[in-house]
């Protein structure tokens, strides 16, 4: 009796593969057992991906702002993780160029990293993501959208600052934030990318166990032994405080608006999707804080 031939692994590509999330997604693909020769890092500057090339990962130039690079980069790619551009204000144009190139290259499945509640929130980051989702929906490509919540690293990267000041200042009130680590979001995206396409198409609201900024302060206090409290301000007062510290008015208003979104509950989700995709509980706030201060 002859053995059933093993199907070759499909080819995977990750855009922004030298960025925080993209690099973690490449790592997650390799840990999943995808051969390095079937993984392609799409990057603006290939020189920054030499470490990936040394692992056997294919490195291809792909610049969101140079559509002529996108077609060659996607040649032969069967599954694409489109990591959203960091350039606010120009994302829709950039993402559309990638989606059009993926369509022309006959990519079989696209996963896009969007933002939590993209189609039903006042969050200032949401409109560009919602518009990209519309472009993807209209493309005819099989797709999944990972609507990522906040990164815990948005806070853990500032722990030294919080410890020095003894407080976290914001305008989030008692709003709960369903944050998770970048590594957890990357692993979830890879599950959507490498798993059964039929099972994983659609929109996925992703976030870890929610917490308030007061909870964050209490957790930092518990882990470090240094007292940190949360001081809540109005949006106007928080904006004024940020400008007093040297932040320009537009940026200060933007940062304050994110906290106000949290206060309105727009950064919270009760969806179990992240845990389901990971096959385990997401990294806890306590563990993330502890890892950041080791």
Helices and strands as residue ranges (DSSP letters): E 12-15, H 20-31, G 36-38, E 39-43, G 46-49, H 50-54, E 58-61, H 68-74, E 79-82, H 91-104, E 109-115, H 126-139, E 143-148, H 153-156, H 159-165, E 167-170, H 182-194, H 197-200, E 202-206, H 213-224, E 229-232, H 235-244, H 249-263, H 273-278, H 285-293
